[in-house]
Amino acid sequence: MPNHSTTPLSHAACSVLMEPSVEAKISLTQEIADYWASGSIADIGKADPPDRPARPPRPELRPPRDMLKRNARGDKGRITLIHAIGHIELNAIDLAWDIIARFTDYNLPRDFYDDWVGVAVDEARHFDLLNVYLSDHDSAYGDFPAHDGLWQAAEDTAGDLLARLAIVPMVLEARGLDTTPPTIAKLRDVGDDQAADILTTIVDEEIAHVAVGVHWFNYLCARQNKAPAKTYQTLVKKYFKGQIKPPFATAAREQAGFSAEYYQPIAVG
Protein backbone atom coordinates (compact mmCIF):
# COMPACT_ATOMS: atom_id res chain seq x y z
CA MET A 1 0.00 0.00 0.00
CA PRO A 2 1.04 3.63 -0.38
CA ASN A 3 1.71 5.95 2.57
CA HIS A 4 -0.97 4.95 5.07
CA SER A 5 -1.19 8.39 6.64
CA THR A 6 -2.51 9.87 3.38
CA THR A 7 -4.46 6.91 1.98
CA PRO A 8 -8.25 7.36 2.20
CA LEU A 9 -10.09 4.37 3.61
CA SER A 10 -12.01 3.79 0.38
CA HIS A 11 -8.73 3.57 -1.57
CA ALA A 12 -7.29 1.19 1.01
CA ALA A 13 -10.43 -0.93 0.66
CA CYS A 14 -9.83 -1.10 -3.09
CA SER A 15 -6.30 -2.38 -2.49
CA VAL A 16 -7.81 -5.41 -0.73
CA LEU A 17 -10.34 -5.94 -3.50
CA MET A 18 -7.62 -5.83 -6.16
CA GLU A 19 -5.27 -8.21 -4.33
CA PRO A 20 -5.44 -11.74 -5.85
CA SER A 21 -3.43 -13.49 -3.13
CA VAL A 22 -5.63 -14.76 -0.31
CA GLU A 23 -2.78 -14.49 2.20
CA ALA A 24 -2.01 -10.91 1.17
CA LYS A 25 -5.71 -10.02 1.21
CA ILE A 26 -5.96 -11.18 4.82
CA SER A 27 -2.73 -9.41 5.81
CA LEU A 28 -3.89 -6.16 4.19
CA THR A 29 -7.22 -6.41 5.98
CA GLN A 30 -5.57 -6.43 9.39
CA GLU A 31 -3.03 -3.78 8.39
CA ILE A 32 -5.70 -1.35 7.17
CA ALA A 33 -7.86 -2.01 10.22
CA ASP A 34 -4.93 -1.17 12.50
CA TYR A 35 -4.21 2.08 10.63
CA TRP A 36 -7.90 3.01 10.72
CA ALA A 37 -8.12 2.33 14.46
CA SER A 38 -5.00 4.38 15.14
CA GLY A 39 -6.14 7.31 13.02
CA SER A 40 -3.31 6.96 10.50
CA ILE A 41 -6.07 6.45 7.97
CA ALA A 42 -8.65 9.12 8.73
CA ASP A 43 -10.38 10.21 5.52
CA ILE A 44 -13.00 8.15 3.70
CA GLY A 45 -12.39 9.68 0.27
CA LYS A 46 -13.96 8.42 -2.93
CA ALA A 47 -12.90 5.38 -4.90
CA ASP A 48 -13.69 3.42 -8.03
CA PRO A 49 -13.85 -0.18 -6.82
CA PRO A 50 -13.59 -3.03 -9.32
CA ASP A 51 -16.77 -4.79 -10.39
CA ARG A 52 -15.25 -8.04 -9.12
CA PRO A 53 -12.48 -8.69 -6.61
CA ALA A 54 -9.22 -10.23 -7.73
CA ARG A 55 -8.99 -13.94 -7.10
CA PRO A 56 -6.27 -16.61 -7.18
CA PRO A 57 -6.28 -19.01 -10.16
CA ARG A 58 -7.98 -21.66 -8.04
CA PRO A 59 -10.64 -22.63 -7.10
CA GLU A 60 -12.64 -22.97 -10.27
CA LEU A 61 -15.81 -20.88 -9.92
CA ARG A 62 -19.10 -22.47 -10.98
CA PRO A 63 -22.77 -21.45 -10.86
CA PRO A 64 -24.42 -22.46 -7.54
CA ARG A 65 -26.62 -25.00 -9.36
CA ASP A 66 -23.51 -26.92 -10.46
CA MET A 67 -22.16 -27.44 -6.96
CA LEU A 68 -22.30 -30.72 -5.08
CA LYS A 69 -24.39 -30.77 -1.91
CA ARG A 70 -22.32 -30.20 1.23
CA ASN A 71 -22.02 -33.18 3.51
CA ALA A 72 -20.74 -33.38 7.08
CA ARG A 73 -20.35 -37.17 6.92
CA GLY A 74 -17.18 -38.81 5.67
CA ASP A 75 -13.70 -37.28 5.66
CA LYS A 76 -13.92 -35.91 2.12
CA GLY A 77 -17.42 -34.61 2.75
CA ARG A 78 -16.27 -32.61 5.76
CA ILE A 79 -13.23 -31.25 3.92
CA THR A 80 -15.39 -30.08 1.00
CA LEU A 81 -17.88 -28.59 3.47
CA ILE A 82 -15.16 -26.57 5.22
CA HIS A 83 -13.71 -25.56 1.85
CA ALA A 84 -17.13 -24.26 0.76
CA ILE A 85 -17.54 -22.27 3.96
CA GLY A 86 -14.01 -20.92 3.57
CA HIS A 87 -14.96 -19.65 0.13
CA ILE A 88 -17.98 -17.89 1.65
CA GLU A 89 -15.76 -16.25 4.26
CA LEU A 90 -13.30 -15.10 1.60
CA ASN A 91 -16.17 -13.48 -0.28
CA ALA A 92 -17.33 -11.93 2.97
CA ILE A 93 -13.95 -10.21 3.42
CA ASP A 94 -14.31 -8.61 0.00
CA LEU A 95 -17.98 -7.77 0.55
CA ALA A 96 -17.09 -5.82 3.69
CA TRP A 97 -14.40 -3.84 1.87
CA ASP A 98 -16.65 -3.36 -1.15
CA ILE A 99 -19.41 -1.76 0.92
CA ILE A 100 -16.80 0.65 2.30
CA ALA A 101 -15.36 1.52 -1.11
CA ARG A 102 -18.54 1.58 -3.20
CA PHE A 103 -21.03 3.61 -1.20
CA THR A 104 -19.13 6.78 -0.34
CA ASP A 105 -21.85 9.19 -1.56
CA TYR A 106 -24.26 8.56 1.32
CA ASN A 107 -22.72 10.92 3.91
CA LEU A 108 -22.47 8.14 6.48
CA PRO A 109 -21.04 8.54 9.98
CA ARG A 110 -17.68 7.11 11.02
CA ASP A 111 -19.50 4.37 12.96
CA PHE A 112 -20.61 2.87 9.64
CA TYR A 113 -16.99 2.43 8.58
CA ASP A 114 -15.93 1.22 12.03
CA ASP A 115 -18.55 -1.51 11.80
CA TRP A 116 -17.60 -2.75 8.34
CA VAL A 117 -13.86 -2.66 8.99
CA GLY A 118 -14.60 -4.79 12.05
CA VAL A 119 -16.65 -7.20 9.95
CA ALA A 120 -13.78 -7.52 7.45
CA VAL A 121 -11.34 -8.39 10.26
CA ASP A 122 -13.72 -11.01 11.67
CA GLU A 123 -14.23 -12.60 8.26
CA ALA A 124 -10.48 -12.74 7.66
CA ARG A 125 -10.03 -14.51 11.00
CA HIS A 126 -12.82 -16.94 10.13
CA PHE A 127 -11.11 -17.78 6.85
CA ASP A 128 -7.83 -18.40 8.70
CA LEU A 129 -9.55 -20.82 11.12
CA LEU A 130 -11.06 -22.76 8.23
CA ASN A 131 -7.79 -22.75 6.31
CA VAL A 132 -5.98 -24.25 9.31
CA TYR A 133 -8.55 -27.05 9.34
CA LEU A 134 -7.94 -27.71 5.64
CA SER A 135 -4.19 -27.78 6.22
CA ASP A 136 -4.61 -30.17 9.16
CA HIS A 137 -6.49 -32.49 6.79
CA ASP A 138 -3.92 -32.37 3.97
CA SER A 139 -5.97 -29.97 1.87
CA ALA A 140 -5.94 -26.28 0.94
CA TYR A 141 -8.21 -23.56 -0.31
CA GLY A 142 -8.55 -23.99 -4.07
CA ASP A 143 -8.59 -27.79 -4.06
CA PHE A 144 -12.33 -27.95 -4.86
CA PRO A 145 -14.64 -25.93 -7.12
CA ALA A 146 -16.59 -23.09 -5.49
CA HIS A 147 -19.74 -21.22 -6.42
CA ASP A 148 -19.98 -17.58 -7.44
CA GLY A 149 -23.42 -16.78 -6.04
CA LEU A 150 -22.29 -14.34 -3.37
CA TRP A 151 -20.54 -12.04 -5.78
CA GLN A 152 -23.45 -12.23 -8.19
CA ALA A 153 -25.58 -10.79 -5.36
CA ALA A 154 -22.99 -8.05 -4.86
CA GLU A 155 -23.08 -7.13 -8.54
CA ASP A 156 -26.88 -7.05 -8.53
CA THR A 157 -26.91 -4.56 -5.63
CA ALA A 158 -23.91 -2.45 -6.64
CA GLY A 159 -26.05 0.62 -7.28
CA ASP A 160 -28.13 0.68 -4.09
CA LEU A 161 -26.81 0.54 -0.52
CA LEU A 162 -30.23 -0.33 0.94
CA ALA A 163 -30.47 -3.26 -1.46
CA ARG A 164 -26.92 -4.41 -0.60
CA LEU A 165 -27.77 -4.40 3.12
CA ALA A 166 -31.07 -6.18 2.52
CA ILE A 167 -29.57 -8.97 0.42
CA VAL A 168 -26.10 -9.63 1.84
CA PRO A 169 -26.34 -9.40 5.64
CA MET A 170 -30.14 -9.66 5.94
CA VAL A 171 -30.71 -12.59 3.55
CA LEU A 172 -27.45 -14.42 2.89
CA GLU A 173 -25.70 -14.01 6.24
CA ALA A 174 -28.97 -14.43 8.12
CA ARG A 175 -29.42 -17.74 6.31
CA GLY A 176 -26.12 -18.84 7.81
CA LEU A 177 -27.61 -18.31 11.27
CA ASP A 178 -30.35 -20.79 10.28
CA THR A 179 -28.25 -23.47 8.62
CA THR A 180 -25.03 -23.54 10.66
CA PRO A 181 -26.32 -24.91 14.01
CA PRO A 182 -27.71 -28.12 12.40
CA THR A 183 -24.37 -28.55 10.62
CA ILE A 184 -22.54 -28.15 13.92
CA ALA A 185 -24.76 -30.83 15.45
CA LYS A 186 -23.92 -33.24 12.60
CA LEU A 187 -20.20 -32.54 13.01
CA ARG A 188 -20.42 -33.24 16.75
CA ASP A 189 -22.34 -36.43 15.98
CA VAL A 190 -19.50 -37.77 13.84
CA GLY A 191 -16.85 -36.65 16.32
CA ASP A 192 -15.34 -33.74 14.37
CA ASP A 193 -15.09 -31.30 17.27
CA GLN A 194 -12.42 -29.21 15.51
CA ALA A 195 -14.79 -28.30 12.68
CA ALA A 196 -17.74 -27.92 15.06
CA ASP A 197 -15.79 -25.52 17.29
CA ILE A 198 -14.76 -23.40 14.30
CA LEU A 199 -18.33 -23.14 13.03
CA THR A 200 -19.58 -22.33 16.54
CA THR A 201 -17.18 -19.39 16.68
CA ILE A 202 -18.26 -18.24 13.23
CA VAL A 203 -22.01 -18.45 13.80
CA ASP A 204 -21.76 -16.65 17.15
CA GLU A 205 -19.89 -13.77 15.52
CA GLU A 206 -22.14 -13.71 12.44
CA ILE A 207 -25.02 -12.65 14.71
CA ALA A 208 -23.16 -9.37 15.19
CA HIS A 209 -22.62 -9.05 11.44
CA VAL A 210 -26.33 -9.46 10.74
CA ALA A 211 -26.94 -6.89 13.47
CA VAL A 212 -24.64 -4.43 11.67
CA GLY A 213 -26.64 -4.93 8.48
CA VAL A 214 -29.98 -4.47 10.25
CA HIS A 215 -28.77 -1.38 12.11
CA TRP A 216 -27.59 0.45 9.01
CA PHE A 217 -30.59 -0.68 6.97
CA ASN A 218 -32.88 0.82 9.61
CA TYR A 219 -30.71 3.95 9.80
CA LEU A 220 -31.03 4.56 6.07
CA CYS A 221 -34.76 3.80 6.10
CA ALA A 222 -35.27 6.36 8.87
CA ARG A 223 -33.24 8.94 6.97
CA GLN A 224 -35.29 8.30 3.82
CA ASN A 225 -38.60 8.13 5.72
CA LYS A 226 -39.22 4.51 4.67
CA ALA A 227 -40.85 1.71 6.66
CA PRO A 228 -38.02 -0.80 7.29
CA ALA A 229 -39.94 -4.09 7.09
CA LYS A 230 -41.92 -3.15 3.97
CA THR A 231 -38.80 -1.74 2.31
CA TYR A 232 -36.91 -4.94 3.07
CA GLN A 233 -39.67 -7.07 1.55
CA THR A 234 -39.77 -4.94 -1.61
CA LEU A 235 -36.00 -5.09 -2.07
CA VAL A 236 -35.80 -8.84 -1.48
CA LYS A 237 -38.53 -9.47 -4.05
CA LYS A 238 -36.65 -7.29 -6.53
CA TYR A 239 -33.07 -8.44 -6.01
CA PHE A 240 -33.05 -11.92 -4.45
CA LYS A 241 -33.36 -14.76 -6.93
CA GLY A 242 -33.98 -17.48 -4.35
CA GLN A 243 -36.66 -18.06 -1.74
CA ILE A 244 -36.89 -16.99 1.88
CA LYS A 245 -37.85 -20.23 3.57
CA PRO A 246 -37.90 -21.79 7.05
CA PRO A 247 -36.68 -23.11 9.34
CA PHE A 248 -35.50 -19.82 10.83
CA ALA A 249 -33.14 -19.43 13.81
CA THR A 250 -35.55 -16.93 15.32
CA ALA A 251 -33.64 -16.48 18.58
CA ALA A 252 -30.37 -15.68 16.78
CA ARG A 253 -32.20 -13.40 14.35
CA GLU A 254 -33.91 -11.59 17.22
CA GLN A 255 -30.54 -11.21 18.94
CA ALA A 256 -29.37 -9.43 15.76
CA GLY A 257 -32.40 -7.11 15.89
CA PHE A 258 -33.90 -8.92 12.91
CA SER A 259 -37.50 -9.67 13.88
CA ALA A 260 -39.90 -11.91 11.97
CA GLU A 261 -41.94 -8.92 10.75
CA TYR A 262 -39.22 -8.38 8.13
CA TYR A 263 -39.00 -11.83 6.60
CA GLN A 264 -42.05 -13.86 7.63
CA PRO A 265 -44.50 -12.12 5.24
CA ILE A 266 -42.36 -13.17 2.24
CA ALA A 267 -41.35 -16.61 3.53
CA VAL A 268 -42.27 -19.61 1.39
CA GLY A 269 -43.37 -22.86 3.04
Secondary structure, 3 states (H helix, E strand, C coil): CCCHHHCCHHHHHHHHHCCCCHHHHHHHHHHHHHHHHHCCCCCCCCCCCCCCCCCCCCCCEECHHHCCCCCCCCHHHHHHHHHHHHHHHHHHHHHHHHHHHHCCCCCCCHHHHHHHHHHHHHHHHHHHHHHHHHHHCCCCCCCCCEECHHHHHHHHCCCCHHHHHHHHHHHHHHHHHHHHHHHHHHHHHCCCHHHHHHHHHHHHHHHHHHHHHHHHHHHHHHHCCCCHHHHHHHHHHHHCCCCECCCCCHHHHHHCCCCHHHHHHHECC
